[in-house]
Amino acid sequence: MKRNNNLLLVNPWIYDFTAYDFWSKPLGLLYVAGILIEQGYKISYIDCMDRYNRDVLKLQNREFPKKDEFGRGPFYKEEVKKPEVLKNIPRRFSRYGITEDVFIDELTKIPSPQVVLITSIMSYWYPGVCRVIELIKEVFPGIPIILGGVYAALCFEHAFIFSGADYIIKGNSIRDLIKILEQDAGNKKDYSKYEKGLDNLPYPAWGLYSNLDYICILSSRGCPYRCSYCASFRINPKLEFRNPIDVVKEIEYWHREREIKDFVFYDDALLINSEDNFLIILEGLINKKLAVRLHTPNGIHVRMINEKIALKMYQAGVETIRLGFETVDPRLQSETGGKVTNLEFKKAVDYLLKARFKTSQIGAYLLVGLPGQNLQEIVDSIRFVIDCGAHPRLAKFSAIPGTKIWSEAKSHFNLKGDIDPLFHNDALLPYLSPDITIKAYQQMKSIAKI
């Protein structure tokens, strides 16, 4: 490829029954953008999910997007026709994010790119990926398109057949991306440093956003656990950490340069080896007296919480805690991963309450709809969490390819043949599960709000 230095990076739309900005940003794509900017590329960026897009705000007669105190809020949406395989699901289906007209207008304003890079997040959001690619090819015919991200990694064959991308990257290899970008370009730059550890990566390119309410932080990548329902190890098979002092410096940098107050940890295993990592981050933030709020939406490991960590979390400004608990049933705890016991959960919540966290800040994820899961066990789990002093957060089970429970889940939900990734959507649980009806799920939600 003849190098013209212009690249277009795109975060596609969400097509779903529901969507909400719970601190959702394409962090992997922003890291890639940071690398490419460091290497001299000129980046055009379109985030189809940017709630600050001026044209979309005009459609809503708003100057600013609706948001809560932590920067979360609803996406603009337009109802669209449901995919044929979902025609029997009695719910409205929508495209969330900017309108197609706004997207096309954005495309016409940028210089013709050498290559287009597109990310993908949830596998069942692939219709947004396909539509973005389709429109880009109309505006920039013949320009190569590279697809990466979660959908590309978990559903490579499906993406290869249906996405329309010219190249698909299966994983986090910057080497594969550069090989495509720089083939026949005569470029002799060395990109190998970026694969030698997280500390060699530049900051994510948050400067591509004109408005930011929060920033996502990654202090580690990967997870040592292999829970039966989770596929994160297929995306990040290796557990690696950043220098915790550098994490503190990054938070301080964005707090100073962009006046960001809310920082959201995207780690899958934030408390692993905490003495050498997260505790140092907390102590660094405490010493610097930064007026920041920290959030842990991905779920932290209960077993790692002790009195010291709980106190430091409170002192450093942790605002939102999400605990990975899943179930009160000891048998299911063992079968799904063995990462927590009921006693460990109660001790962890006690430590957090003693450190002066409020019940409303301590959420505990509970899985609903595991194959063979007893309804009474879910109710017992909800009540146990409440009795311990935490707030239950129901997480509907979804069947994900590559997980240990995938085959069992396919049989349980009667999924046969080539399964469309749309069926990975947890919103379908009450319509697919032989056990969890809509009425039963609503009853469990009511109990969880007690």
Backbone hydrogen bonds, N-H to C=O, Kabsch-Sander energy under -0.5 kcal/mol:
donor,donor_aa,acceptor,acceptor_aa,energy
7,L,5,N,-0.6
7,L,42,K,-2.8
8,L,115,V,-2.0
9,L,44,S,-2.8
10,V,117,L,-2.5
11,N,46,I,-2.2
14,I,96,Y,-1.4
15,Y,13,W,-0.5
16,D,14,I,-0.6
16,D,94,S,-2.1
21,D,73,G,-2.5
22,F,20,Y,-1.8
23,W,21,D,-1.2
25,K,23,W,-0.7
27,L,25,K,-2.0
30,L,26,P,-1.9
31,Y,27,L,-2.0
32,V,28,G,-2.1
33,A,29,L,-2.4
34,G,30,L,-2.0
35,I,31,Y,-2.1
36,L,32,V,-2.4
37,I,33,A,-2.6
38,E,34,G,-2.0
39,Q,35,I,-1.4
40,G,37,I,-1.6
41,Y,36,L,-2.6
42,K,5,N,-3.9
43,I,41,Y,-0.6
44,S,7,L,-2.8
46,I,9,L,-2.4
48,C,11,N,-2.6
48,C,46,I,-0.8
50,D,47,D,-2.0
51,R,49,M,-0.7
53,N,50,D,-1.4
57,L,53,N,-2.2
58,K,54,R,-2.0
59,L,55,D,-1.4
60,Q,56,V,-1.0
61,N,58,K,-1.4
62,R,57,L,-2.7
68,D,72,R,-2.7
71,G,68,D,-1.8
73,G,21,D,-1.0
75,F,19,A,-0.5
78,E,95,R,-2.1
80,V,93,F,-2.6
86,L,83,P,-2.0
87,K,84,E,-1.6
89,I,86,L,-2.1
91,R,89,I,-2.4
94,S,16,D,-2.7
95,R,78,E,-2.9
96,Y,14,I,-3.4
96,Y,94,S,-0.6
97,G,76,Y,-3.2
98,I,48,C,-2.6
103,F,99,T,-2.2
104,I,100,E,-2.7
105,D,101,D,-2.3
106,E,102,V,-2.3
107,L,103,F,-2.1
108,T,104,I,-2.0
109,K,105,D,-0.7
109,K,106,E,-0.8
110,I,106,E,-0.5
110,I,107,L,-1.1
114,Q,6,N,-3.9
115,V,6,N,-0.7
116,V,144,P,-2.4
117,L,8,L,-3.1
118,I,146,I,-3.0
119,T,10,V,-1.9
125,W,122,M,-1.7
126,Y,123,S,-1.2
128,G,125,W,-1.6
129,V,125,W,-0.8
130,C,126,Y,-2.6
131,R,127,P,-2.2
132,V,128,G,-2.2
133,I,129,V,-2.3
134,E,130,C,-2.3
135,L,131,R,-2.3
136,I,132,V,-2.4
137,K,133,I,-2.2
138,E,134,E,-1.0
139,V,135,L,-1.7
140,F,136,I,-3.6
143,I,140,F,-1.6
146,I,116,V,-3.3
147,L,167,Y,-2.8
148,G,118,I,-2.5
150,V,120,S,-2.3
153,A,149,G,-1.7
154,L,150,V,-3.1
155,C,151,Y,-2.4
159,A,155,C,-2.8
160,F,156,F,-2.6
161,I,157,E,-1.8
162,F,158,H,-3.0
163,S,159,A,-1.7
166,D,145,I,-1.5
167,Y,145,I,-2.1
169,I,147,L,-3.0
170,K,168,I,-0.6
171,G,169,I,-1.2
174,I,172,N,-0.7
177,L,173,S,-1.2
178,I,174,I,-2.5
179,K,175,R,-2.2
180,I,176,D,-1.4
181,L,177,L,-2.5
182,E,178,I,-2.9
183,Q,179,K,-0.5
183,Q,180,I,-0.6
185,A,182,E,-2.0
191,Y,189,K,-0.6
194,Y,191,Y,-1.6
195,E,192,S,-1.7
196,K,193,K,-1.6
200,N,197,G,-1.7
201,L,198,L,-1.6
205,A,30,L,-2.0
206,W,204,P,-2.3
208,L,205,A,-1.8
209,Y,206,W,-2.0
215,I,262,D,-1.9
217,I,264,V,-3.2
219,S,217,I,-0.5
221,R,240,E,-2.8
223,C,236,N,-0.5
228,S,336,T,-2.0
230,C,227,C,-1.4
234,R,231,A,-1.4
235,I,231,A,-0.7
235,I,232,S,-0.8
236,N,232,S,-2.8
240,E,221,R,-2.5
240,E,238,K,-0.6
242,R,219,S,-2.7
246,D,243,N,-0.8
247,V,243,N,-1.4
248,V,244,P,-2.0
249,K,245,I,-2.1
250,E,246,D,-2.2
251,I,247,V,-2.3
252,E,248,V,-2.6
253,Y,249,K,-2.4
254,W,250,E,-2.4
255,H,251,I,-2.2
256,R,252,E,-2.1
257,E,253,Y,-3.4
258,R,254,W,-2.0
260,I,254,W,-1.3
262,D,213,D,-0.6
263,F,261,K,-0.5
263,F,293,R,-2.8
264,V,215,I,-2.6
265,F,263,F,-0.6
265,F,295,H,-2.7
266,Y,217,I,-3.0
272,I,269,A,-1.2
274,S,271,L,-1.3
276,D,273,N,-1.3
277,N,273,N,-0.6
277,N,274,S,-0.8
279,L,274,S,-2.3
280,I,274,S,-0.6
281,I,277,N,-1.9
282,L,278,F,-2.7
283,E,279,L,-2.7
284,G,280,I,-2.2
285,L,281,I,-2.2
286,I,282,L,-2.4
287,N,283,E,-2.5
288,K,284,G,-1.6
289,K,285,L,-0.7
289,K,286,I,-0.9
290,L,285,L,-1.3
292,V,290,L,-1.9
293,R,261,K,-3.4
294,L,317,G,-2.4
295,H,263,F,-2.2
296,T,320,T,-1.8
298,N,265,F,-0.6
299,G,296,T,-1.1
300,I,322,R,-2.9
302,V,300,I,-0.5
302,V,324,G,-0.5
303,R,339,K,-0.5
304,M,301,H,-1.3
305,I,302,V,-2.0
306,N,304,M,-0.5
310,A,306,N,-2.4
311,L,307,E,-2.0
312,K,308,K,-2.4
313,M,309,I,-2.7
314,Y,310,A,-1.9
315,Q,311,L,-2.5
316,A,312,K,-2.2
317,G,313,M,-0.7
317,G,314,Y,-0.8
318,V,313,M,-2.6
319,E,294,L,-3.5
320,T,294,L,-1.6
321,I,319,E,-0.5
321,I,361,Q,-2.5
322,R,296,T,-0.7
323,L,363,G,-3.3
324,G,300,I,-2.1
325,F,323,L,-1.0
325,F,365,Y,-1.1
326,E,365,Y,-3.4
327,T,325,F,-2.1
333,Q,329,D,-2.5
334,S,330,P,-2.0
335,E,331,R,-2.5
336,T,332,L,-2.5
337,G,333,Q,-0.8
338,G,333,Q,-3.2
345,F,341,T,-2.1
346,K,342,N,-2.5
347,K,343,L,-2.4
348,A,344,E,-2.3
349,V,345,F,-2.5
350,D,346,K,-2.4
351,Y,347,K,-2.4
352,L,348,A,-2.2
353,L,349,V,-2.8
354,K,350,D,-2.5
355,A,351,Y,-1.6
356,R,353,L,-1.5
357,F,352,L,-2.2
361,Q,358,K,-1.4
362,I,358,K,-0.8
362,I,359,T,-1.0
363,G,321,I,-3.0
363,G,361,Q,-0.9
364,A,391,H,-2.5
365,Y,323,L,-2.9
366,L,393,R,-2.4
367,L,326,E,-1.4
368,V,395,A,-2.1
373,Q,370,L,-2.9
378,I,374,N,-1.4
379,V,375,L,-2.0
380,D,376,Q,-2.8
381,S,377,E,-2.1
382,I,378,I,-2.3
383,R,379,V,-2.4
384,F,380,D,-2.3
385,V,381,S,-2.3
386,I,382,I,-2.1
387,D,383,R,-2.7
388,C,384,F,-1.8
389,G,385,V,-0.8
389,G,386,I,-1.0
390,A,385,V,-2.3
391,H,362,I,-3.2
393,R,364,A,-3.1
395,A,366,L,-3.3
396,K,394,L,-0.6
397,F,368,V,-3.1
400,I,398,S,-0.5
403,T,400,I,-1.6
405,I,228,S,-2.0
406,W,403,T,-1.3
409,A,405,I,-2.7
410,K,406,W,-2.5
411,S,407,S,-1.8
412,H,408,E,-2.5
413,F,409,A,-2.5
414,N,411,S,-0.9
415,L,410,K,-3.1
416,K,414,N,-0.6
419,I,417,G,-0.8
420,D,418,D,-0.5
423,F,420,D,-2.6
424,H,421,P,-2.3
425,N,422,L,-1.2
428,L,425,N,-1.6
429,L,426,D,-1.6
431,Y,428,L,-1.7
432,L,428,L,-1.3
432,L,429,L,-0.9
433,S,429,L,-2.9
437,T,435,D,-1.0
441,Y,437,T,-2.5
442,Q,438,I,-2.4
443,Q,439,K,-2.0
444,M,440,A,-2.1
445,K,441,Y,-2.2
446,S,442,Q,-2.0
447,I,443,Q,-2.1
448,A,444,M,-2.2
449,K,445,K,-0.9
449,K,446,S,-0.6
450,I,447,I,-1.5
